[in-house]
Amino acid sequence: MPRSTNAVARKQRRKKILKAAKGYFGRRKNVYTVAKNAVEKGMSYSYIHRKQKKRNFRKLWITRINAGVRQHGLSYSKFMGLYNKSGMELNRKVLADLAMNHPDAFKAIVDKVKN
């Protein structure tokens, strides 16, 4: 009995990988075995970087809040300690935006937290 293969499924599998490798440089975009490795590595990086993106944004917000608060004579840690005790409920993203784009509103928050 002749050996049976499933060429349709094989072609679809390869096509899917090569489509994902579109835009890669050199043989990574058109040689299946090389493209497969490149796509697998790219997928693992994208998974890792989705997690790191959250960390990086939090770090950025903290830096911006710290810069804004230091203009009013406080450090970030002291400000956040007082802020949490004050019972206000703005997250770091909003505080960073206020510190950067609306310094008057941020000053009002800092003054309220100080008292």
Buried (B, 14 or more C-beta within 10 A) or exposed (E): EEEEEEEEEEEEEEEEBBEBBEEBEEEBBEBBEBBBBBBEEBEEEEEEEEEEEEEEEBEEBBEBBBEBBEEBEBEBEEBBEBBEEEEEEEEBBEBBBBBBEEBEEBBEBBEEBEE
